[in-house]
Amino acid sequence: MIGLILAAPSSGAGKTTVTLALLRLLSREGISVRGAKSGPDYIDPRFHEAACGAPCLNLDAWAMMPDRIRALAAGEGTLLIEGAMGLFDGAPPDGKGAVADLARILDLPVILVVDAGRMAQSVAPLVAGFAAHDPQVHLAGVILNNVGSERHETMLRRALAPLNLPVLAALRRDPALAMPSRHLGLVQAGERSDLDAFLDRAADALAETLDRDALLTLARPLPAATGQTRLPPPAQVIAIARDRAFAFSYPHLLADWRAQGAELRFFSPLADDPVPEADFVYLPGGYPELHAGRLAGNHTFIKSLQSAAQHSDIYGECGGYMILGQGLTDAEGQRHEMAGLLPLETSFATRKLHLGYRRLTPLGGPFAMPLTAHEFHYATTLKADGPPLFAAHDAEGQALPDMGLRLNRVSGSFAHVIDRAP
């Protein structure tokens, strides 16, 4: 039960590629290793699982209490936590939720992944600044990414030598290790037929330069877990949509529900599965806009969802919320009929970014306590008539317009619930 955190000065430094390469390389060598992701990310954790075969959880220092984070981090083997954005970047106004907060909560050392592609000696003051910025955050080593040549590597190592921080690897520039993305992040792991080949290539490239013994020596014991407060299940039998269009559900919430005796029944709207018999139907977020025409034509799914609304509670988040509406207009401007269970019209024809942490107070619906959540979408609401589901505040405590809709036994919003609020 030891751990390390992989962070960077900013987004785009290659943290995900380096983390995946490490997970695949160490697991391939028979070392018990698992991944975790800082913050509200649904996509990177599935890559972690593909790389090492172990479940990956989110650790969110803004939305979760420290005891919850310690309990989720606990487990066998070596835990590699991939940071989000830059090491000290978090929510406004003071950066709460940054990777540095996880380092303090878990008392784990940080390995800084530096994109050195466009620098040489300047790498030294950059790394020195991050090492000295906060004495409670222990910067234990550096991994250089995007290194152009052996000569380039030599310059970088010489510049860093006076800092007495080990350079654990110098990963060469390789266009084949670039990861394709779309508007919400990386293309999902399940959509890449070449994923295993990519992971092996990344692991092979890292193996040529990694000092694995030095890396593992830097890992520190994980703190003892003192228990956690779980989010109660909304019902005892829960039907959950799960496929490429509905992939954004947090494993820790599903684990909460199971741990408290709920039975989870999964189904695929994209495969036109009927909604299973259940007391509660959960439609997570994902990319329904990429499959809107197909979903609209999947009459078995749509009719069973409409029928379920007569006897079960139904809740949708973000993409699942849009499916519950009357219509969804795709990026090409074509409108698709949805389930018609909420008086809601949404559109991707005109995109607008909505992003940030949320504190939610339920005004009805399936939740009975204040919640922490995150909103990240480009959809525009054309119409939303009816009573809202949540009163909402942003990360700075500023009141936002009420969120979501509820009608009879159906409810939803664009917010992704993370945990109960402290």
Number of C-alpha atoms within 10 A of each C-alpha: 17 20 26 26 29 25 31 28 18 18 16 13 22 20 24 24 20 24 27 27 26 26 29 27 25 20 17 15 8 8 14 16 25 27 31 23 25 26 25 23 20 22 19 23 25 20 24 30 20 19 28 24 16 16 14 26 25 25 28 23 24 22 27 21 18 21 18 20 22 20 17 18 27 17 14 12 13 22 25 24 28 28 30 25 20 18 25 23 20 20 15 14 9 12 15 17 23 23 32 28 23 25 22 15 16 22 19 25 22 27 25 27 27 24 23 24 16 10 13 18 15 13 19 18 13 13 21 15 10 17 19 12 12 12 8 13 22 19 23 21 22 23 24 24 24 19 22 16 13 11 9 17 21 13 14 22 18 13 16 23 12 10 13 9 16 17 22 21 22 29 24 22 17 13 8 9 17 11 13 10 10 8 9 15 13 15 15 21 19 15 9 11 9 10 15 14 10 20 24 17 17 23 24 15 20 22 17 12 15 18 15 16 9 13 19 13 8 17 21 17 15 21 18 13 16 10 12 15 14 16 20 18 22 19 19 15 20 26 21 24 27 21 18 20 23 23 21 23 22 20 15 18 17 17 15 17 22 17 13 13 13 18 17 19 16 17 18 17 26 21 13 17 17 18 24 20 15 20 16 25 28 22 27 25 27 24 19 22 22 13 13 23 18 16 24 20 15 17 16 15 23 23 13 17 21 16 12 22 16 12 13 18 21 30 23 25 26 25 25 25 27 29 31 28 23 19 24 30 22 21 15 10 12 13 20 19 17 22 20 16 21 25 16 23 23 23 25 20 17 15 12 13 12 13 13 16 25 26 26 25 20 19 19 15 21 20 17 13 14 18 22 24 25 22 20 16 20 17 24 18 15 12 14 16 13 13 15 21 23 25 18 24 19 20 21 13 12 10 13 13 10 18 21 25 25 24 17 12 17 23 24 32 23 23 27 25 22 23 22 21 16 10
